[in-house]
Every structure is written in structure tokens, then in C-alpha cells.
């Protein structure tokens, strides 16, 4: 017998030419087995003259004669190819075991042939060969079969058909968690087309799908309340309008704006404001039907989608029920807050659906409800309004005016007129109020009431206000330099809450005064009564900073709004301007409003406030207000608002008359 080129003599071990360390191992194993009478098999390597290595497998059988072990007979074969294949197989199995994917191989009838370690963990399969007892393997294979295209299951598929399928299945893992699995199936067939075996590679994508679902939810839901956002609301409204084309039912959109969220954020804090939003969201959900969709589309704005409402009156009834549910006192973090809302209602019409696509109609419906809500706020807040075509016309005109307003300042279309303010005791003009006018190219001269709200909403109020202050200061400086007025002449300029909330407002105002050589004591900023009640910290900081520079603050139109007498004690005002609705009946023969005006003047004086009466239109007003103790008078009886040139002419005339009277 020759092994590896070297002959073997009788009685020589077959592994005598094996590699040294393997020869020793073979000899040790043979010693352990030779007396056992059992089959003995061993594999070892021998070196060839070419430098290569050959694997030899020796297999022996015991020879028994007359019941006694007489020796062994065996065979030796070249098993190099088999060992190489086995080693490669072991390497591949080891690689598959460390893979993060589950690899399973099933025979043609679905019995498990191979499973790596990940498959045992993820799928819960046992060792191959468990047969029908491996429930997990059978369940997994059935779940895969249910998703496979029919062509992969056919015994004789078309020649050009694919043998591969990729997809996702749901599967409950051994830990009891329902998972989403990405599965790749490769069908291996015999030459006759029949299935030989199934190979599957499975990956757990549960977390990936959950992350994708969470991202999709975040893209369509509000983070604070969990309600749908504008994107999802418009999509759902579009779907509802598509359905209404078939059902011929109405779709209503309710636009809800909270009345005091900004006040809560500014005075109590954003944490309480967020809690208010969450509370309102819960109340909205409780006040609507299960089929209604509630969404939050911005800071203090919510919308509700209602389908199947019979008519406009029913829609208004729903709106009032919702408004009532969120109106009233709320206690948040120990602070009582008076919540309220204004609601606009818009309903779909056949004309809308006939002229616009469902997507465009959804946007139009939302915009119409917003317009109706704005009308509700204009009419006093805390109410519901139904959208009408008149609102659409007004809204379009307002939008046009807003775009024209942006060009007005650059186009030099603004002008300032001045109305004198007279001392009630001396009859001398001691101040003038600067009033803005817009010389509109097509609408003529517009008073601030026609456009100032638009300027405030758009943020244009800041540059416009600075322009008014600069023009007024420049004009007063000219009057002083020409001797028309003395150095104590004051100018009154209106300032909105938005302006007073701006942290740069103080610096800008003082710069304008300095550029025009005016002192802070010559400037009076007039602000609304609502600012007094608002108690906004940023406004209070601005007012305090202005007062440090000598600028005075006046509360305008007092008595026309909230009339918060208690706020007068804390708001750092210097002057109180009585609204014309209180002044107009002063001096009537029946006494009129004398007791109220007298009480307000006395209250203001007790708080060291100067009192100015507006709308002074008759001599009786002048005489009676003097008797009541009013300090300053303003109105058409004192002087109408006129241009700077006309005001200067009037001052010259007054000065000349005074000189003549002296002579």
C-alpha cells in the first residue's frame, strides 16, 4: 500500500507518513479504540512531493474469528475534496451565525433544513430535523407562503419567471413582540421545474418601521397636543369634500382662535400657556362628535372638520357648543385664567365644488372660516360668525389694502396732521397730537382706523411709527426754532402695544428725539386702554425705560373700553385722556355725565395724573370741563387736525393777536 508516495509495510500504521502532530493524535486515538472492537475512522494530512497536502481518511472494521477479535480491516481514500468542502461549509455556517439576518433553508415540503443562530433567536426555530414538532419554523414558512406570488408556488412555472421574492411579513417573535420582518425568498428548483428547497434571508425592521411611522406622525400631528396639524387637516378636508360630491352632504370647517393666549404667555409664562392649549384641546375633543376632526394649526388656532351637518344653523349651533365648552375660568398651576374663543364657520356649497378641485376647495374653506373668525373678533370677541360673500369681498379688499400699504411708505403717500391741545386754565396751546393720514392713490385720504390694524398685523407699524415720530419731532423743532412755540411745547404720538413690546423701540425713539434736538419731556406716547389692562411685562419694561428719559405716557380713549380703574394704580401713566363718548354730554342742562366725568377727573388727580378731555366741540364743553377741573382740552372746538403748514399759520395768527391785545 502506498500513501503519499511512500510504501507501507505490513504492520505499519497507515498514518505513519502523516504530519507529525497529526500522526501523534492518530496514534493516540488508535490506542484508545483498538481493543474496543468498534469501527474506527480517522482523517489526517500527508505531505506530497509537490509540496501540496492531501487529506486521507482511514476507516477500519473489526475482524472477529470464533468470537475473538482477530484484527482490523479497512480502507484508505483521498478525502481532500470532501474535507475542503466541509471546512468551507463550516466557515460559511460560522459566518451566517454571526450575521444579523436570520437565514433559514426549507425543503420542498417546508421542513426546516438549516437555521443560523439569529434565526433561532428571532424566529424561535429549533435544530433542523425537528420535523413537524418545530411549530415556529412551520408558522414562519406558512406566513411566507401566504405572501408569495402564485408563480413561485407552481410546480412548473414559466421559463422566464423570477425565482426570487422580497417583501414584508408580520410575525410574533419568541419574546411575544409582534415584529415586522423583511424577507427575501429564493426558490431553488430541479431541472424539471419542481421545487428542491426554499432559502430565506430575514431581517427585523420593526424599529425602522416604527421610526418611519413616528416621523410620519410627527409630520402630520402637533407635538404639544397630539392633534392633527394643518397638513393632515387639509388632506382630511379634501377627502371629505370628495365624498360630499357623491353624498351631496355639507362639509363645515370651524376656525377657533383663543382670545387670551398671548396675554397668558406674556404675564404668567409659556409653560402655563402650553397647559392652556392642552386643556382646550381636550375640551374640544370632548365637545365634538367622534366623527369630527379636531386639529391645531398654529399657536392659538384650532380647526374642526364636521361632515353631514344639515344646514348653516346647525353648524352655528355646533360652533356655539364648542365655544361654550372652552369659555370660562380655568385654574392652571394655581392661577385662575379666564378662557375664551372666537369662532368662524364656513360651509361647502355646490358652487364651490363645481368651480374648484377638492384640494383647492379645502384651502378655500379653511381661509373662509379664518375670515369669519376675524369678523367675530372685530365684533367683540367671544362669539361665532358664519362666513358670507360680503366677508369675502371685505377680506379681498383688506388683502388688497394690505399689499398697497407696503408700498405707501416708500411711495411717500403718508402725511402727518396736527391737532392742538390747549390748557383749560390758560387757553394756551401747550401740545399737539400728531395724527397719521394716508393719501391713497384711488381711495383718497384715509384715517388710521382704515389701515392701522393691517399695519400692526403685518409688522409695518414699526417703520410707519418711526416715520410719524421723526416727522412730528422735526416739525416741532422747526416751530421752536422760528419762535412760534416755546421750548416746553410737547408732541403727542400714538404707540401700539406691538411697538411698545419691541425691545428696540426705546433706543429708536430717543435717537429720533436727539437728532431733532428735542428733550424727552417734550414727547408724550399715547397708548390704548387695552394696553393698560393687558399688563404685559415687555410693555411695562419699555414704558419704564421711556419714563427714565423723561418721556411721558398717556392712556388714550379712557372710558371707551375696559375702564380698568384698578390698573391705573400700577400702570406708570402720566396723563389720562377721557374718551369723547364721556365728554360729548358734559354741560347738558340735565347734568348729563357730569358726575362720572367729575369722578374720573378726581380719581386721576388723586393718582397724580393729568386729565385731557377729547371731543371738545362746544363752548359749553369748554366751560363745564374747566369747572370740573379738567387740565387739558382737545377737539374741534379747540382746533381741527390740520397740516404742519396750516398749524404754523394758525400759531402765527394767534401770536399776532396776542401782541395786538398787549399793545
C-alpha positions, 0 to 999 in steps of 0.5 A, spaced: 500 500 500 502 506 498 500 513 501 503 519 499 508 516 495 511 512 500 510 504 501 507 501 507 509 495 510 505 490 513 504 492 520 505 499 519 500 504 521 497 507 515 498 514 518 505 513 519 507 518 513 502 523 516 504 530 519 507 529 525 502 532 530 497 529 526 500 522 526 501 523 534 493 524 535 492 518 530 496 514 534 493 516 540 486 515 538 488 508 535 490 506 542 484 508 545 479 504 540 483 498 538 481 493 543 474 496 543 472 492 537 468 498 534 469 501 527 474 506 527 475 512 522 480 517 522 482 523 517 489 526 517 494 530 512 500 527 508 505 531 505 506 530 497 512 531 493 509 537 490 509 540 496 501 540 496 497 536 502 492 531 501 487 529 506 486 521 507 481 518 511 482 511 514 476 507 516 477 500 519 472 494 521 473 489 526 475 482 524 472 477 529 474 469 528 470 464 533 468 470 537 475 473 538 477 479 535 482 477 530 484 484 527 482 490 523 480 491 516 479 497 512 480 502 507 484 508 505 481 514 500 483 521 498 478 525 502 481 532 500 475 534 496 470 532 501 474 535 507 475 542 503 468 542 502 466 541 509 471 546 512 468 551 507 461 549 509 463 550 516 466 557 515 460 559 511 455 556 517 460 560 522 459 566 518 451 566 517 451 565 525 454 571 526 450 575 521 444 579 523 439 576 518 436 570 520 437 565 514 433 559 514 433 553 508 426 549 507 425 543 503 420 542 498 415 540 503 417 546 508 421 542 513 426 546 516 433 544 513 438 549 516 437 555 521 443 560 523 443 562 530 439 569 529 434 565 526 433 561 532 433 567 536 428 571 532 424 566 529 424 561 535 426 555 530 429 549 533 435 544 530 433 542 523 430 535 523 425 537 528 420 535 523 413 537 524 414 538 532 418 545 530 411 549 530 415 556 529 419 554 523 412 551 520 408 558 522 414 562 519 414 558 512 406 558 512 406 566 513 411 566 507 407 562 503 401 566 504 405 572 501 408 569 495 406 570 488 402 564 485 408 563 480 413 561 485 408 556 488 407 552 481 410 546 480 412 548 473 412 555 472 414 559 466 421 559 463 422 566 464 419 567 471 423 570 477 425 565 482 426 570 487 421 574 492 422 580 497 417 583 501 414 584 508 411 579 513 408 580 520 410 575 525 410 574 533 417 573 535 419 568 541 419 574 546 411 575 544 413 582 540 409 582 534 415 584 529 415 586 522 420 582 518 423 583 511 424 577 507 427 575 501 425 568 498 429 564 493 426 558 490 431 553 488 428 548 483 430 541 479 431 541 472 424 539 471 421 545 474 419 542 481 421 545 487 428 542 491 428 547 497 426 554 499 432 559 502 430 565 506 434 571 508 430 575 514 431 581 517 427 585 523 425 592 521 420 593 526 424 599 529 425 602 522 418 601 521 416 604 527 421 610 526 418 611 519 411 611 522 413 616 528 416 621 523 410 620 519 406 622 525 410 627 527 409 630 520 402 630 520 400 631 528 402 637 533 407 635 538 404 639 544 397 636 543 397 630 539 392 633 534 392 633 527 396 639 524 394 643 518 397 638 513 393 632 515 387 637 516 387 639 509 388 632 506 382 630 511 378 636 508 379 634 501 377 627 502 371 629 505 369 634 500 370 628 495 365 624 498 360 630 499 360 630 491 357 623 491 353 624 498 351 631 496 352 632 504 355 639 507 362 639 509 363 645 515 370 647 517 370 651 524 376 656 525 377 657 533 382 662 535 383 663 543 382 670 545 387 670 551 393 666 549 398 671 548 396 675 554 397 668 558 404 667 555 406 674 556 404 675 564 404 668 567 409 664 562 409 659 556 409 653 560 402 655 563 400 657 556 402 650 553 397 647 559 392 652 556 392 649 549 392 642 552 386 643 556 382 646 550 384 641 546 381 636 550 375 640 551 374 640 544 375 633 543 370 632 548 365 637 545 365 634 538 362 628 535 367 622 534 366 623 527 369 630 527 376 632 526 379 636 531 386 639 529 391 645 531 394 649 526 398 654 529 399 657 536 392 659 538 388 656 532 384 650 532 380 647 526 374 642 526 372 638 520 364 636 521 361 632 515 353 631 514 351 637 518 344 639 515 344 646 514 348 653 516 344 653 523 346 647 525 353 648 524 352 655 528 349 651 533 355 646 533 360 652 533 356 655 539 357 648 543 364 648 542 365 655 544 361 654 550 365 648 552 372 652 552 369 659 555 370 660 562 375 660 568 380 655 568 385 654 574 392 652 571 398 651 576 394 655 581 392 661 577 385 662 575 385 664 567 379 666 564 378 662 557 375 664 551 374 663 543 372 666 537 369 662 532 368 662 524 364 657 520 364 656 513 360 651 509 361 647 502 356 649 497 355 646 490 358 652 487 364 651 490 365 644 488 363 645 481 368 651 480 374 648 484 378 641 485 377 638 492 384 640 494 383 647 492 376 647 495 379 645 502 384 651 502 378 655 500 374 653 506 379 653 511 381 661 509 373 662 509 372 660 516 379 664 518 375 670 515 369 669 519 373 668 525 376 675 524 369 678 523 367 675 530 373 678 533 372 685 530 365 684 533 367 683 540 370 677 541 367 671 544 362 669 539 361 665 532 360 668 525 358 664 519 362 666 513 358 670 507 360 673 500 360 680 503 366 677 508 369 675 502 369 681 498 371 685 505 377 680 506 379 681 498 379 688 499 383 688 506 388 683 502 388 688 497 389 694 502 394 690 505 399 689 499 398 697 497 400 699 504 407 696 503 408 700 498 405 707 501 411 708 505 416 708 500 411 711 495 411 717 500 403 717 500 403 718 508 402 725 511 402 727 518 396 732 521 396 736 527 391 737 532 392 742 538 391 741 545 390 747 549 390 748 557 383 749 560 386 754 565 390 758 560 387 757 553 394 756 551 396 751 546 401 747 550 401 740 545 399 737 539 397 730 537 400 728 531 395 724 527 397 719 521 393 720 514 394 716 508 393 719 501 391 713 497 392 713 490 384 711 488 381 711 495 383 718 497 385 720 504 384 715 509 384 715 517 388 710 521 382 706 523 382 704 515 389 701 515 392 701 522 390 694 524 393 691 517 399 695 519 400 692 526 398 685 523 403 685 518 409 688 522 409 695 518 407 699 524 414 699 526 417 703 520 410 707 519 411 709 527 418 711 526 416 715 520 410 719 524 415 720 530 421 723 526 416 727 522 412 730 528 419 731 532 422 735 526 416 739 525 416 741 532 423 743 532 422 747 526 416 751 530 421 752 536 426 754 532 422 760 528 419 762 535 412 760 534 412 755 540 416 755 546 421 750 548 416 746 553 411 745 547 410 737 547 408 732 541 403 727 542 404 720 538 400 714 538 404 707 540 401 700 539 402 695 544 406 691 538 411 697 538 411 698 545 413 690 546 419 691 541 425 691 545 428 696 540 423 701 540 426 705 546 433 706 543 429 708 536 425 713 539 430 717 543 435 717 537 429 720 533 428 725 539 436 727 539 437 728 532 431 733 532 434 736 538 428 735 542 428 733 550 424 727 552 419 731 556 417 734 550 414 727 547 408 724 550 406 716 547 399 715 547 397 708 548 390 704 548 386 702 554 387 695 552 394 696 553 393 698 560 389 692 562 393 687 558 399 688 563 404 685 559 411 685 562 415 687 555 410 693 555 411 695 562 419 694 561 419 699 555 414 704 558 419 704 564 425 705 560 421 711 556 419 714 563 427 714 565 428 719 559 423 723 561 418 721 556 411 721 558 405 716 557 398 717 556 392 712 556 388 714 550 380 713 549 379 712 557 372 710 558 371 707 551 373 700 553 375 696 559 375 702 564 380 698 568 380 703 574 384 698 578 390 698 573 391 705 573 394 704 580 400 700 577 400 702 570 406 708 570 401 713 566 402 720 566 396 723 563 389 720 562 385 722 556 377 721 557 374 718 551 369 723 547 363 718 548 364 721 556 365 728 554 360 729 548 354 730 554 358 734 559 354 741 560 347 738 558 342 742 562 340 735 565 347 734 568 348 729 563 355 725 565 357 730 569 358 726 575 362 720 572 366 725 568 367 729 575 369 722 578 374 720 573 377 727 573 378 726 581 380 719 581 386 721 576 388 727 580 388 723 586 393 718 582 397 724 580 395 724 573 393 729 568 386 729 565 385 731 557 378 731 555 377 729 547 371 731 543 371 738 545 366 741 540 362 746 544 363 752 548 359 749 553 364 743 553 369 748 554 366 751 560 363 745 564 370 741 563 374 747 566 369 747 572 370 740 573 377 741 573 379 738 567 387 740 565 387 739 558 382 740 552 382 737 545 377 737 539 374 741 534 372 746 538 379 747 540 382 746 533 381 741 527 387 736 525 390 740 520 397 740 516 404 742 519 403 748 514 396 750 516 398 749 524 404 754 523 399 759 520 394 758 525 400 759 531 402 765 527 395 768 527 394 767 534 401 770 536 399 776 532 393 777 536 396 776 542 401 782 541 395 786 538 391 785 545 398 787 549 399 793 545 
